[in-house]
Amino acid sequence: MKAKKKDSIIVIEKMSKSYQMGDVTVHALKDVTLTIEPNQVTVILGPSGCGKTTLLNQIGGIDSPTNGKIYVNGTQIQSMNQGQLTKYRQDNIGFVFQFFNLIPNLTASENIEFVLEYVMNMPSKEVHSRSQELLDQVGLGDRGGHFPFQMSGGEQQRVSIARALSKNPNILLADEPTGELDYHTGKKILKLLTSFAREGRAVLIVTHNKELAKIAHKVLYLRDGKIANVEKNAKPMDIENLEW
């Protein structure tokens, strides 16, 4: 079955997600309907517990909705089995996790090289140079030999971003990608993410920082698991003018 919105990379139709916690049912998402287009940055805003990360997990195939449908490039993903979901994530999704999820016994370079070699099947002779290129892009070209415990939270976050970009995914899901970064480094990372979107990808950013709405093409406001409002911005602010 194909999605109806031909120009959208993601189409979600009346999607809900509930969790059972003892005798209590938690409704994390309620009847969410939205479309996400390529070449755009979408910012998702809302208070803690409103369903922002849950929404990213549904799109990323980490979790499955209780009800509703999710289409990516016209294909339903919520009906996929685990093997198909693994392939879907491998081929389509780049994750920037809020808590980094780096492999602790691998260096920064090795965290990226692992994805390049064993997930993307890049030839071994090209892996290190590509890893170095990605670390240079996030301003960590001299930190490749350091383990996560030897790096600050902001540095680990940037390694996580470089690792996500290494897959060259169609969809980048970023959970608080500037949360651990200082102002100037944060702007550099946002430039990288917006340029990535301009190359034909969809970039979704979950954040508490309302100022980031100014650089987005679309802003989703979540409240109590529902989309309270959607704003579209035909001319997002240049990141050089962004302040927070």
C-alpha positions in Angstrom: 0.0 0.0 0.0 1.4 3.4 -1.0 1.2 6.7 0.8 -0.9 9.4 -0.8 1.6 12.3 -0.4 4.0 11.7 -3.3 6.2 14.6 -2.4 6.7 13.6 1.2 9.4 11.3 2.5 7.5 10.6 5.7 3.7 10.3 6.0 2.1 9.5 9.4 -1.7 8.8 9.5 -3.6 8.8 12.8 -0.7 7.2 14.7 -0.9 6.5 18.5 1.4 4.9 20.9 0.5 3.6 24.4 2.6 1.9 27.1 1.3 -0.3 29.9 3.0 0.5 33.2 1.5 -1.8 35.8 -2.2 -1.0 36.0 -1.7 2.4 34.3 -1.9 3.0 30.5 0.4 5.8 29.3 -0.7 7.4 26.1 2.6 8.8 24.7 1.2 9.8 21.3 -2.4 10.4 20.3 -3.8 10.4 16.8 -0.7 12.0 15.2 -1.0 12.9 11.5 1.8 14.7 9.7 4.0 14.8 6.6 7.7 15.5 6.4 9.3 16.6 3.1 12.9 16.2 1.9 15.2 19.1 1.6 13.8 20.5 4.8 14.6 20.9 8.5 11.7 20.1 10.8 12.0 21.1 14.5 9.8 19.4 17.1 9.1 21.4 20.2 7.3 20.7 23.4 7.8 20.1 27.2 9.4 17.0 28.6 7.1 14.0 28.4 5.0 15.3 25.5 6.1 12.5 23.1 8.9 14.1 21.1 11.4 11.3 21.5 8.7 8.7 21.2 7.8 10.2 17.8 11.4 9.9 16.6 11.5 6.3 17.7 8.4 5.5 15.7 9.8 7.0 12.5 13.2 5.4 13.2 11.7 1.9 13.5 13.0 1.5 17.1 9.5 1.2 18.4 6.1 0.3 16.7 2.9 2.3 17.0 -0.1 1.0 18.8 -2.4 2.3 16.1 -2.1 4.1 12.8 0.2 4.0 9.9 3.7 5.2 9.1 5.0 5.5 5.5 8.6 6.2 4.5 9.2 6.6 0.8 5.7 5.2 0.2 6.2 2.0 2.2 4.6 1.1 5.4 7.1 0.4 8.1 4.9 -0.5 11.1 4.1 -3.9 9.5 7.7 -4.8 8.9 9.3 -7.8 10.8 12.5 -7.3 12.8 14.8 -8.3 9.9 13.1 -5.8 7.6 13.2 -3.1 10.3 16.9 -3.6 10.7 17.4 -3.2 7.0 15.2 -0.2 7.0 17.2 1.5 9.7 20.4 0.6 8.0 19.4 2.0 4.6 17.4 5.0 5.6 18.0 6.3 9.2 20.7 8.2 10.9 20.2 8.6 14.7 21.7 11.3 16.9 20.8 10.1 20.4 20.4 12.5 23.3 22.7 10.4 25.4 25.1 9.6 22.6 25.1 5.8 22.7 28.8 5.6 21.8 30.5 2.2 22.2 32.7 2.9 25.3 35.6 0.6 24.4 36.1 2.1 20.9 37.8 5.4 20.2 35.9 8.3 18.5 37.3 7.2 15.1 36.5 3.5 15.7 32.9 4.4 16.6 32.5 5.9 13.2 34.6 3.3 11.4 32.5 0.5 12.9 29.5 1.9 11.1 31.3 2.5 7.8 32.9 -1.0 7.6 30.3 -3.3 9.2 27.0 -1.5 8.4 27.8 0.4 5.2 30.3 -2.2 3.9 32.8 0.5 2.9 36.1 -0.9 1.7 38.6 -1.1 4.6 41.2 1.1 2.8 38.7 4.0 2.7 37.3 3.7 6.2 39.8 5.6 8.2 40.1 8.6 5.8 36.3 8.9 5.7 36.1 8.7 9.5 38.7 11.5 9.7 36.8 13.6 7.2 33.6 13.3 9.3 35.5 14.2 12.6 37.0 17.2 10.8 33.5 18.3 9.9 32.3 18.4 13.5 35.5 20.0 14.7 37.1 16.9 16.3 39.8 16.1 13.8 42.4 15.9 16.6 40.3 13.8 18.9 39.9 10.6 16.9 42.1 8.5 19.2 40.2 9.4 22.4 37.7 7.1 24.0 34.3 8.4 25.1 35.3 8.6 28.8 38.2 10.9 27.7 35.8 13.3 26.0 33.4 16.0 27.3 29.7 15.6 26.8 29.8 18.1 23.9 32.6 16.2 22.2 30.7 12.9 22.6 27.6 14.5 21.1 29.6 15.6 18.0 31.0 12.1 17.6 27.4 10.9 17.6 26.5 13.4 14.9 29.5 12.4 12.8 28.6 8.7 13.2 25.0 9.4 12.1 26.1 11.4 9.1 28.5 8.6 8.1 25.6 6.5 6.8 24.5 9.3 4.4 20.9 8.6 5.4 17.7 9.8 3.8 16.4 10.8 7.2 18.4 12.2 10.1 16.7 12.0 13.5 18.4 14.3 16.0 17.4 14.3 19.7 18.7 17.5 21.3 21.8 17.7 19.0 23.0 21.0 20.5 22.0 20.3 24.1 25.6 19.8 25.3 27.2 22.3 22.9 28.4 25.9 23.5 26.9 28.6 21.3 29.6 28.7 18.6 29.9 25.0 18.3 26.2 24.6 18.3 25.9 27.0 15.3 28.6 25.0 13.5 26.6 21.8 14.0 23.4 23.4 12.9 25.0 24.6 9.7 26.2 21.1 9.0 22.7 19.6 9.6 20.9 22.2 7.5 23.4 21.7 4.6 22.7 18.0 4.9 19.0 18.7 4.5 19.6 20.8 1.4 21.2 17.8 -0.3 17.8 16.1 -0.4 17.4 14.6 3.1 14.8 15.1 5.8 16.3 16.4 9.1 14.1 16.2 12.2 15.4 17.9 15.3 13.9 17.4 18.8 14.7 20.3 21.1 13.6 22.3 24.1 15.3 25.4 22.5 12.5 27.5 21.0 15.1 29.6 19.2 15.9 26.7 16.8 12.3 27.1 15.4 13.7 30.1 13.4 15.9 27.9 11.3 13.2 25.3 10.5 11.0 24.9 7.4 8.4 23.3 9.6 7.8 23.5 13.4 5.7 20.9 15.2 4.5 21.8 18.7 3.6 18.7 20.7 1.6 18.8 23.9 0.3 15.7 25.8 1.1 13.4 22.9 -0.8 15.5 20.4 0.3 17.9 17.7 -1.0 21.2 19.1 0.2 23.3 16.2 2.2 23.2 13.0 4.0 26.3 11.6 5.6 26.6 8.2 8.4 28.9 7.4 9.1 29.7 3.8 12.4 31.5 4.6 14.2 30.0 7.6 16.6 32.3 9.4 20.2 32.2 8.4 22.1 30.4 11.2 24.6 33.2 11.4 21.8 35.5 12.7 20.6 32.9 15.3 21.0 33.7 18.9 20.1 31.8 22.1 
